[in-house]
Amino acid sequence: NLSREITASIYCDKDIQINPYMTVMAYSNLAKRRGAEILSGTEVFGINMEAGKIVSVETSAGVIATSLVIVANGYMSRPLVRPLGINLPIFPQRLESLVTEPSEKLLTRTIHGMRYLTAEEAETDPQSALEYEYKVDAVEDEADLPKIDVEDTIFAFLKPTMSGTMVLGTTSEFVGIDRRTTPRGLSAIIKESVKICPKLANANIIRTWAALIPFTFDSKPILGKVPDFEGLYIAAGHPHAMSHAPAVGEAFAELFFNENNLSERSNFIFEQTSITRFPNWRK
């Protein structure tokens, strides 16, 4: 059912799908069984410091005394640490998506993206067909976020589900904190999806939505200690969301319990994702 215009593909035999809600509940339930207390629906208003050290967190459930805070608040991490004098270059990026009604099984596996290469590009730079990173060569500020027509931001993916529906996406827009979908964005997704799987032209759409993911200018998260802010850690800016979570969790567990003897992998993760790679991280 794929378009005859597709000339090459890469099969990822270890690729899997997870349900993010069930995964989060599994992690949280295990944490509770091991003694963690989770305050659901509790808003964090601010982080308090004295003499360069974390002392407490202000929340809708009251002030919580603590000497350690991990900021893992996605695109909302930036305003949370701004009062501390930290310019955290993480911004919301809107991804519009839609889902079709159940129908005949058009695909058996998720199809990620389609790159259009000229004959010259295929000859001189075939690696560009594999790139997923959305990088922007700019200073880390709101004014530098790309202003691109939504049609030019599409990263196409087609995901068949167990119920027979097909999830189609996605845009990559910078519109602030705005979760609305748009006719223009959805139309662009459909157009790209039909290019990949022409039979989708007859599918009916039953639901649309938009998610906000955290964006950084080099497409990498920001992880680890914040220098000169004792007890403050960042774990935010993951553009690929759930697929990063297990590795980040393991790396932080190592950081807290075996800081002086990190594994080669964890050491590499923190070196590549330190906040200090942004020269203007101090406000």
C-alpha positions as CSV (number, residue, x, y, z in Angstrom):
1,N,0.0,0.0,0.0
2,L,3.0,2.3,0.0
3,S,3.5,4.8,-2.9
4,R,5.5,3.6,-5.8
5,E,7.4,6.9,-5.6
6,I,9.3,5.6,-2.5
7,T,12.6,4.2,-3.7
8,A,14.3,3.1,-0.4
9,S,13.5,2.5,3.2
10,I,15.2,1.3,6.4
11,Y,13.7,-1.4,8.6
12,C,14.2,-1.1,12.3
13,D,13.6,-4.6,13.7
14,K,14.0,-3.4,17.3
15,D,11.5,-0.6,17.0
16,I,8.6,-0.9,19.5
17,Q,5.5,1.0,20.6
18,I,4.5,1.8,24.1
19,N,1.4,3.2,25.7
20,P,2.6,6.4,27.5
21,Y,-0.2,6.4,30.0
22,M,0.2,2.8,31.0
23,T,4.0,3.2,31.2
24,V,3.7,6.3,33.5
25,M,1.3,4.5,35.7
26,A,3.5,1.4,35.9
27,Y,6.5,3.6,37.0
28,S,4.5,5.6,39.5
29,N,2.9,2.5,41.0
30,L,6.2,0.9,41.5
31,A,7.6,4.1,43.0
32,K,4.7,4.2,45.5
33,R,5.3,0.6,46.5
34,R,8.9,1.5,47.3
35,G,7.9,4.5,49.5
36,A,7.6,7.4,47.1
37,E,4.8,10.0,47.7
38,I,3.3,11.5,44.6
39,L,1.3,14.7,44.9
40,S,-1.0,14.5,41.8
41,G,-2.5,17.8,40.6
42,T,-0.1,19.9,42.7
43,E,1.2,23.0,41.0
44,V,4.8,24.2,41.7
45,F,5.0,28.0,42.0
46,G,8.7,28.5,42.7
47,I,12.0,27.2,44.0
48,N,13.6,28.9,47.1
49,M,17.4,29.2,47.6
50,E,19.5,30.5,50.4
51,A,23.3,31.1,50.0
52,G,23.4,29.2,46.7
53,K,21.6,26.2,48.1
54,I,18.1,24.8,47.5
55,V,16.0,25.0,50.7
56,S,12.3,24.6,49.6
57,V,9.7,24.5,46.9
58,E,6.5,26.5,46.9
59,T,3.5,24.5,45.8
60,S,-0.3,24.6,45.8
61,A,-0.1,22.0,48.6
62,G,2.2,24.3,50.7
63,V,5.9,24.8,51.1
64,I,8.0,21.6,50.9
65,A,11.4,21.8,52.6
66,T,14.0,20.0,50.5
67,S,17.7,20.3,49.6
68,L,17.3,18.7,46.2
69,V,15.1,19.5,43.2
70,I,14.9,17.9,39.8
71,V,13.2,20.2,37.3
72,A,11.5,17.9,34.8
73,N,8.7,20.1,33.7
74,G,9.1,19.9,29.9
75,Y,8.6,23.2,28.1
76,M,7.3,24.8,31.3
77,S,10.7,24.3,33.0
78,R,11.9,27.6,31.5
79,P,9.6,29.9,33.5
80,L,10.0,27.9,36.7
81,V,13.8,28.6,36.9
82,R,13.8,32.0,35.4
83,P,13.4,33.8,38.8
84,L,16.6,32.0,39.9
85,G,18.5,33.8,37.2
86,I,18.7,30.8,34.8
87,N,18.0,31.3,31.1
88,L,16.8,27.8,30.2
89,P,16.6,27.6,26.4
90,I,13.6,25.2,26.2
91,F,10.5,26.3,24.3
92,P,7.1,24.8,23.3
93,Q,6.8,23.2,19.9
94,R,3.4,22.3,18.7
95,L,2.7,18.9,17.0
96,E,-0.7,18.6,15.4
97,S,-1.9,15.0,14.7
98,L,-5.1,13.2,13.7
99,V,-6.5,9.7,13.7
100,T,-8.7,7.9,11.2
101,E,-11.6,5.6,11.8
102,P,-11.0,1.9,11.9
103,S,-10.7,0.4,8.4
104,E,-8.8,-2.2,6.4
105,K,-5.3,-2.7,7.6
106,L,-3.2,-0.6,5.2
107,L,0.1,-0.9,7.1
108,T,1.6,-3.4,9.5
109,R,4.3,-1.1,10.9
110,T,4.9,2.5,11.7
111,I,6.3,4.6,8.8
112,H,8.5,7.4,9.9
113,G,9.0,10.3,7.5
114,M,9.9,10.6,3.9
115,R,12.8,12.6,2.7
116,Y,12.8,14.0,-0.8
117,L,16.4,13.8,-2.2
118,T,17.6,14.9,-5.6
119,A,19.8,12.5,-7.5
120,E,22.8,14.7,-6.6
121,E,21.9,14.7,-2.9
122,A,21.4,10.9,-2.9
123,E,24.9,10.6,-4.5
124,T,26.8,13.2,-2.3
125,D,24.9,13.1,1.0
126,P,22.7,10.0,1.4
127,Q,23.1,10.4,5.2
128,S,20.7,13.3,5.1
129,A,17.8,10.9,4.4
130,L,18.3,9.5,7.9
131,E,18.3,12.7,9.9
132,Y,15.5,13.3,12.5
133,E,17.1,16.2,14.4
134,Y,15.4,19.6,14.1
135,K,18.3,22.0,14.6
136,V,18.4,25.7,14.5
137,D,21.6,27.7,14.2
138,A,20.8,30.7,16.3
139,V,21.2,32.3,19.7
140,E,18.9,30.7,22.3
141,D,16.0,33.0,22.6
142,E,12.3,33.3,21.6
143,A,13.1,35.7,18.9
144,D,15.3,33.1,17.2
145,L,12.6,30.4,16.9
146,P,12.0,29.7,13.2
147,K,9.1,31.3,11.5
148,I,8.2,28.8,8.8
149,D,5.0,28.0,6.9
150,V,3.3,25.1,8.5
151,E,3.4,23.1,5.2
152,D,7.2,23.2,5.5
153,T,7.3,21.8,9.0
154,I,5.7,18.5,8.4
155,F,7.5,15.4,9.8
156,A,5.3,12.7,8.5
157,F,4.5,9.5,10.4
158,L,1.8,6.9,9.9
159,K,1.1,4.6,12.8
160,P,-1.3,1.7,12.6
161,T,-3.0,0.8,16.0
162,M,-4.3,-2.4,17.4
163,S,-7.9,-1.1,17.0
164,G,-7.5,-0.6,13.3
165,T,-7.2,3.2,13.3
166,M,-4.3,5.1,11.8
167,V,-2.5,7.9,13.6
168,L,-1.1,10.5,11.2
169,G,1.2,13.4,12.1
170,T,2.8,15.8,12.5
171,T,3.5,19.6,12.3
172,S,6.5,21.2,14.1
173,E,5.3,24.7,14.8
174,F,6.4,27.5,17.1
175,V,3.2,29.3,18.2
176,G,3.8,29.6,22.0
177,I,1.5,27.8,24.4
178,D,-1.3,27.1,22.0
179,R,-2.7,23.5,21.8
180,R,-5.3,24.3,19.1
181,T,-5.3,22.4,15.8
182,T,-5.6,24.3,12.5
183,P,-7.3,23.4,9.2
184,R,-4.1,24.4,7.4
185,G,-1.8,22.2,9.6
186,L,-4.1,19.2,9.4
187,S,-4.5,19.5,5.7
188,A,-0.7,19.6,5.3
189,I,-0.4,16.3,7.4
190,I,-3.0,14.6,5.2
191,K,-1.4,15.7,2.0
192,E,2.0,14.2,3.1
193,S,0.4,11.1,4.4
194,V,-1.4,10.4,1.2
195,K,1.9,10.8,-0.7
196,I,3.2,7.9,1.4
197,C,0.1,5.7,1.4
198,P,-2.3,6.8,-1.4
199,K,-5.2,4.6,-0.1
200,L,-5.5,7.0,2.9
201,A,-7.2,9.4,0.5
202,N,-10.5,7.6,1.3
203,A,-10.1,7.5,5.1
204,N,-12.4,9.3,7.4
205,I,-11.0,11.4,10.3
206,I,-12.5,10.9,13.7
207,R,-10.3,13.0,16.0
208,T,-7.6,15.6,16.0
209,W,-5.3,17.0,18.7
210,A,-2.2,19.0,19.3
211,A,0.6,18.4,21.8
212,L,3.3,20.7,23.0
213,I,6.8,19.2,23.3
214,P,10.0,20.8,24.6
215,F,12.3,22.2,21.9
216,T,16.0,23.0,22.3
217,F,18.1,24.6,19.6
218,D,20.4,21.6,19.1
219,S,17.7,19.0,19.5
220,K,19.2,17.5,22.7
221,P,17.7,17.6,26.2
222,I,19.3,19.4,29.1
223,L,20.3,17.0,31.9
224,G,22.3,17.0,35.1
225,K,23.6,19.5,37.7
226,V,23.2,23.2,37.4
227,P,26.6,24.7,38.3
228,D,26.7,27.0,41.3
229,F,23.1,26.1,42.3
230,E,23.6,23.4,44.9
231,G,20.9,20.8,44.9
232,L,19.4,21.9,41.6
233,Y,19.1,19.5,38.6
234,I,17.5,19.7,35.2
235,A,15.9,16.8,33.3
236,A,14.0,18.5,30.5
237,G,13.9,19.3,26.8
238,H,13.4,15.8,25.5
239,P,12.2,16.2,21.9
240,H,11.6,12.4,21.6
241,A,9.7,12.2,24.9
242,M,9.0,8.7,26.2
243,S,11.8,7.1,24.2
244,H,14.3,9.0,26.3
245,A,12.8,8.4,29.6
246,P,14.3,5.0,30.7
247,A,17.8,6.0,29.8
248,V,17.5,9.3,31.6
249,G,16.1,7.6,34.7
250,E,19.0,5.2,34.8
251,A,21.6,8.0,34.3
252,F,20.1,10.1,37.1
253,A,20.0,7.1,39.5
254,E,23.7,6.6,38.8
255,L,24.4,10.3,39.3
256,F,22.8,10.3,42.8
257,F,24.2,7.0,44.0
258,N,27.5,6.6,42.2
259,E,28.5,10.2,41.2
260,N,32.2,9.6,41.4
261,N,32.2,6.5,39.3
262,L,29.7,7.0,36.5
263,S,29.5,4.4,33.8
264,E,30.9,5.4,30.4
265,R,27.3,5.7,29.0
266,S,26.0,8.0,31.8
267,N,29.1,10.1,31.7
268,F,28.7,10.6,27.9
269,I,25.0,11.5,28.4
270,F,25.7,14.2,30.9
271,E,28.7,15.6,29.0
272,Q,26.5,16.0,25.8
273,T,23.5,17.5,27.5
274,S,24.9,19.9,30.2
275,I,23.3,23.3,30.4
276,T,26.8,24.8,30.2
277,R,26.8,24.1,26.4
278,F,24.6,27.2,26.1
279,P,26.8,30.3,26.6
280,N,23.9,32.4,27.7
281,W,22.4,30.0,30.2
282,R,22.8,32.5,33.0
283,K,20.1,35.2,32.8
